[in-house]
Amino acid sequence: MYCAYVTKIRNLRKHTNADRLLCGECFGNTVIVDLGTEPDQLGVYFPVDGKLGVEFAQKNDLLRRKDENGNPAGGYLDPEKRNIKALKLRGEKSDGLFLPISCMEGFIDTSLLKDGDTISVVNGITICEKYIPKRNRSGGSPGGGSRVRKKSDPISPLFMEHADTEQLAYNLSAFRAGDLVEITLKMHGTSQRTGYLPVLQGYKYKNGLQKRLFESDKTPNWLRSMIERTPIYDWGYVTGTRRVVLDSFDGGFYGSNAFREQHAKIFEGKLHKGEEVYYEVVGFTDDGTPIMSPSNNAKIGDKEFSKQYGKTTFFSYGCDPTGKKTTADGSGVSAEPVPKSDIYVYRMTMTNEDGDVVEYPPDFMRYRCEQMGVKCVPLFWRCFIPDMVQLPDAVGSPQAVDAGEYIKAIAERYYDGPDPVGKTHIREGVVCRIVNRPKFAAYKHKNFYFKALEGLIKDTAAAPDMEEAQEVEVMEEEG
């Protein structure tokens, strides 16, 4: 869940190309502030991918507007979207928004706020929330809507959603000396899960009359609600997205879920009873549509970035929309086949008939994936956190740090640069997983350029991506 953080701004310095601006750091992210900001000043940090509440934004004059003479005034935020995004401002990175603690005056007694507090809704007023582009409700989703069972249908009660992966920077206290940690590639695709679990086969009725009455369209709801029936479950394969159990592979957000079906079928006959596998589907759909929206690299405002990654970012991961490998000189395609989409497993579990979930350790997950002939997300680093950790400070002198800071420093060795799979686009970031936890404990860390691309994509998207669209649908159903 998105929230803002009460924190101090660190490492304040002059902006390299703007006399009236300063640069500082919040949770290791660069923020740009005005000259009135003091070193180590307490304030509120709004990470990227968030949206400010309209009342809060107006009170702090953060929205673009025009004064009485028609000249630009106010802040830089779009009055409708009010979204915080990563961008470059006169050559410096801007990775979030930092405001002085006084921005909360009128919403809460600011003397009650302390370093480490989180903020989203205060006294019934929305201060900030996750930014999700508005959907075009008249046109529906790109594929005409997902064909899924209603959430209340008990298709497979033991089919578990993937646990949320929180941001590393705000969860450094989760790491302790002695923890075994793995750092793997975070991939930008669409989530999918498949399990071999008890699946609803039908219902048992007291007699044939009750069955006919229940299934008849002419039966009134009050009578149907009085008919007793018992669900019948048997072992079977079930597949879903992050939040939704798929009823079929027809239709869907992308127009067709056929690309999902081919990957789900890989696991049929290979999973043991109770096993559930979570994986990322990357590349393109069967008709060549990018699974994740592309972005215009020029809008990043960094010539070196465009020079390295070209005019447009396609999150391809070695896949190709034609199903054939493009020649190195770009003159055409070769006869060598490549997948249009591919999958990478990042988690496996075993669930017994009582609903008890056991996490597979990553080593065993990789062993099972090798048996089944499927790929796992690339592993960058694996090690125990030492009891005493030292990292060089700004001048290179060793300085003691806690376990979380140590892992963050290691993660930042790997979270930036070209994607190691296809090598044609920026990587999204990394995931740091604590292996020795009984429950899944992993934290994501995205790099600045990916966050900037993500912000651009959301600004130009006609609709939210599939997972965000489903997130909204689920929230609407729940309340």
Residue pairs with C-beta under 8 A, 6 or more apart in sequence:
1 120
1 130
2 47
2 49
2 50
2 120
2 128
2 129
2 130
2 131
3 118
3 119
3 120
3 128
4 44
4 45
4 46
4 47
4 50
4 118
4 119
4 120
4 127
4 128
5 26
5 27
5 44
5 45
5 47
5 116
5 117
5 118
5 119
5 170
6 42
6 43
6 44
6 45
6 101
6 113
6 114
6 115
6 116
6 117
6 118
6 119
7 26
7 27
7 42
7 43
7 44
7 45
7 115
7 116
8 40
8 41
8 42
8 43
8 115
9 24
9 25
9 26
9 31
9 33
9 37
9 39
9 40
9 41
9 43
9 45
9 98
10 24
10 25
10 26
10 40
11 24
11 25
12 22
12 23
12 24
12 33
12 37
12 38
12 39
12 40
13 22
13 23
13 24
14 22
14 23
15 21
15 22
15 23
15 32
15 90
15 92
16 23
16 90
16 91
16 92
17 90
17 91
17 92
18 89
18 90
18 92
20 34
20 35
21 32
21 33
21 34
21 35
21 89
21 90
21 92
22 32
22 33
22 34
22 35
22 37
23 30
23 31
23 32
23 33
23 92
24 30
24 31
24 33
24 37
24 98
25 31
26 45
26 96
26 98
27 45
27 47
27 169
27 170
28 169
28 408
28 412
29 47
29 95
29 96
29 169
29 448
30 92
30 93
30 94
30 95
30 448
31 45
31 94
31 95
31 96
31 97
31 98
32 89
32 92
32 94
33 98
36 100
37 43
37 98
37 100
41 100
42 100
42 101
42 113
42 115
43 98
43 99
43 100
43 101
43 103
44 98
44 99
44 100
44 101
44 103
44 104
44 119
45 96
45 97
45 98
46 52
46 84
46 96
46 97
46 98
46 99
46 128
47 84
47 96
47 167
48 84
48 85
48 86
48 95
48 96
48 451
48 454
48 455
49 83
49 84
49 85
49 130
49 131
49 451
49 454
49 455
50 83
50 84
50 128
50 129
50 130
50 131
51 81
51 82
51 83
51 84
51 128
51 129
51 130
51 131
52 62
52 77
52 82
52 83
52 84
52 127
52 128
53 82
53 125
53 126
53 127
53 128
53 129
54 82
55 125
55 126
56 103
56 107
56 125
56 126
56 127
56 128
57 63
57 75
57 77
57 82
59 106
60 75
60 99
60 103
61 74
61 75
62 74
62 75
62 76
62 77
62 82
63 74
63 75
63 77
63 78
63 79
63 82
64 72
64 74
64 75
64 76
64 77
64 78
64 79
65 72
65 73
65 74
65 79
66 72
66 73
67 73
77 83
77 84
81 131
81 133
81 459
82 131
83 131
83 455
83 458
83 459
84 96
84 97
84 131
85 451
85 452
85 454
85 455
85 456
85 458
85 459
86 93
86 94
86 95
86 96
86 448
86 451
86 452
86 454
86 455
87 94
87 301
87 452
87 455
88 94
88 300
88 301
88 302
88 452
93 448
95 448
95 451
101 110
101 113
102 110
104 110
104 113
104 119
104 122
104 127
107 122
107 123
107 125
107 127
108 122
108 123
119 127
119 128
120 126
120 127
120 128
120 129
121 127
131 458
132 464
132 468
132 471
132 472
133 458
133 461
133 463
133 464
133 468
135 141
135 463
135 464
135 469
135 472
136 462
136 463
141 253
141 463
141 466
141 469
142 253
142 254
142 255
142 463
143 251
143 252
143 253
143 254
143 255
143 256
144 251
144 255
145 251
146 244
146 251
146 252
146 253
146 470
147 246
147 247
147 248
147 250
147 251
147 252
148 244
148 245
148 246
148 247
149 155
149 245
149 247
151 244
151 474
151 477
153 200
153 245
154 200
154 231
155 199
155 200
155 238
155 245
155 247
156 195
156 197
156 198
156 199
156 200
156 238
156 245
157 198
157 355
158 195
158 197
158 198
158 274
158 351
158 353
158 355
159 193
159 195
159 197
159 238
159 240
159 245
159 276
160 276
160 349
160 351
160 357
161 193
161 242
161 243
162 191
162 193
162 242
162 278
162 347
163 439
163 440
163 442
165 431
165 442
165 443
165 444
166 443
166 444
167 443
167 444
167 445
168 407
168 408
168 411
168 432
168 443
168 444
168 445
169 408
169 445
171 404
171 443
172 402
172 403
172 404
172 405
172 407
172 408
173 404
174 404
174 434
174 441
174 443
175 181
175 385
175 402
175 403
175 404
175 406
175 407
175 434
176 385
176 403
177 385
177 386
177 387
177 389
177 403
178 384
178 385
178 387
179 384
179 385
179 403
179 434
179 435
179 436
180 382
180 383
180 384
180 434
180 435
180 436
181 381
181 382
181 383
181 384
181 385
181 407
181 432
181 433
181 434
181 435
182 362
182 379
182 381
182 382
182 432
182 433
182 435
183 379
183 380
183 381
183 382
183 407
183 410
183 411
183 414
183 430
183 431
183 432
183 433
184 346
184 377
184 378
184 379
184 380
184 430
184 431
184 433
185 377
185 378
185 380
185 414
185 419
185 420
185 421
185 427
185 428
185 430
185 431
186 377
186 427
186 428
186 429
186 430
186 431
186 444
186 445
186 446
187 280
187 282
187 317
187 344
187 377
187 421
187 428
188 282
188 292
188 315
188 428
188 450
189 280
189 281
189 282
189 283
189 291
189 292
189 315
189 317
190 241
190 280
190 281
190 291
190 292
190 465
190 466
190 467
191 241
191 242
191 278
191 279
191 280
191 281
191 467
192 239
192 240
192 241
192 260
192 263
192 264
192 278
192 279
192 280
192 281
192 343
193 239
193 240
193 241
193 242
193 276
193 277
193 278
193 279
194 237
194 238
194 239
194 264
194 267
194 271
194 276
194 277
194 279
195 237
195 238
195 239
195 271
195 275
195 276
195 277
195 351
196 235
196 236
196 237
196 267
196 271
196 272
196 273
196 274
196 275
196 276
197 235
197 236
197 238
197 273
197 274
197 276
197 351
198 233
198 234
198 235
198 236
198 353
199 233
199 234
199 235
199 236
199 237
199 238
200 231
200 232
200 233
201 232
201 233
201 234
201 236
202 231
202 232
203 211
203 229
203 230
203 231
203 232
204 229
204 230
204 231
204 232
205 211
205 214
205 227
205 228
205 229
206 228
210 227
210 228
210 229
211 229
213 219
213 223
213 224
213 227
214 224
214 227
214 229
235 273
237 264
237 267
237 268
237 271
238 245
239 245
239 246
239 260
239 261
239 264
240 246
241 466
241 467
241 470
242 467
242 470
243 467
243 470
243 471
243 474
244 470
244 474
246 252
246 257
246 260
248 257
249 256
249 257
249 258
249 260
249 261
249 264
250 256
250 257
251 257
252 260
253 466
253 469
253 470
254 285
254 289
254 291
254 466
255 285
255 287
255 289
256 285
256 286
256 287
258 285
258 286
259 281
259 284
259 285
259 286
259 291
259 340
259 341
260 281
263 279
263 281
263 341
263 343
266 343
266 372
266 373
266 374
267 277
267 372
267 374
270 371
270 372
271 277
271 372
272 350
274 350
274 351
274 352
274 353
275 348
275 349
275 350
275 368
276 348
276 349
276 350
276 351
277 345
277 347
277 348
278 345
278 346
278 347
278 348
278 349
279 343
279 344
279 345
279 346
279 374
280 343
280 344
280 346
280 377
281 291
281 341
281 342
281 343
282 291
282 292
282 315
282 316
282 317
282 319
282 341
282 342
282 343
282 344
283 290
283 291
283 315
283 316
283 317
283 318
283 319
283 320
283 339
283 340
283 341
283 342
284 290
284 291
284 316
284 319
284 320
284 321
284 340
284 341
285 291
285 340
285 341
286 340
286 341
288 321
288 322
288 340
289 321
290 314
290 315
290 316
290 321
291 315
291 341
292 315
292 465
293 457
293 461
293 465
294 312
294 313
294 314
294 315
294 457
295 312
295 313
295 453
295 456
295 457
296 311
296 312
296 456
297 305
297 306
297 309
297 310
297 311
297 312
297 313
297 453
298 306
298 311
299 456
300 306
300 449
300 452
300 453
300 456
302 449
305 426
305 449
308 418
309 418
309 424
309 425
309 426
310 424
313 425
313 426
313 453
314 424
314 425
315 419
315 425
316 422
316 424
316 425
317 342
317 419
317 421
317 422
318 338
318 339
318 342
318 421
318 422
319 338
319 339
319 340
319 341
319 342
319 422
320 326
320 333
320 338
320 339
320 340
321 340
322 333
322 340
323 337
323 338
323 339
323 340
324 333
324 334
324 335
324 336
324 337
324 338
325 333
325 334
325 336
325 337
325 338
326 332
326 333
326 334
327 333
327 334
342 375
343 374
343 375
344 375
344 376
344 377
344 378
345 365
345 369
345 374
345 375
345 376
345 377
346 376
346 377
346 431
347 359
347 360
347 365
347 440
348 360
348 364
348 365
348 368
348 369
349 357
349 358
349 359
349 360
350 357
350 358
350 360
351 357
351 358
352 358
359 437
359 438
359 439
359 440
360 368
361 435
362 379
362 433
362 435
365 376
366 376
369 375
369 376
377 431
378 420
378 421
380 414
380 430
381 410
381 413
381 414
385 403
385 406
385 407
386 406
388 400
389 400
389 401
389 402
389 403
389 405
389 406
390 398
390 399
390 400
390 401
391 398
391 399
391 401
391 405
391 406
391 409
392 398
392 399
393 399
401 409
407 432
408 445
411 430
411 432
411 445
412 445
414 430
415 427
415 429
415 430
415 445
415 446
415 447
416 426
416 427
416 447
416 448
416 449
417 426
417 427
418 424
418 425
418 426
418 427
419 425
419 426
419 427
420 427
426 447
426 449
426 450
426 453
427 447
427 450
428 446
428 447
428 450
429 444
429 445
429 446
429 447
429 450
430 444
430 445
431 442
431 443
431 444
431 445
432 442
432 443
432 444
432 445
433 440
433 441
433 442
433 443
434 441
434 442
446 454
458 464
463 469
464 472
